[in-house]
């Protein structure tokens, strides 16, 4: 029984690590997407108001 518990724990730990990694990657992609959409918008000069864009 211990063997199965140990294997299940390892699987769960790998799943948690992978989920965290994917979340970080998704957040980075979203940030890049938001930044590019704001920069491409020619009607409003967002760079003037949001210093983190430039």
VENFENZI-V208758 format. One record per residue. RES is the residue in one letter. OMEGA is omega in whole degrees, 0 to 359 (999 if undefined). Layout:
res: (RES	RES)
omega: (OMEGA	OMEGA)
This chain:
res: (X	X	X	X	X	X	X	X	X	X	X	X	X	X	X	X	X	X	X	X	X	X	X	X	X	X	X	X	X	X	X	X	X	X	X	X	X	X	X	X	X	X	X	X	X	X	X	X	X	X	X	X	X	X)
omega: (181	182	181	178	180	179	179	179	179	178	179	179	177	179	180	180	180	179	178	180	180	179	179	179	179	179	179	179	179	180	178	180	179	181	182	178	179	181	182	181	184	183	183	178	182	181	180	186	184	184	184	180	185	999)
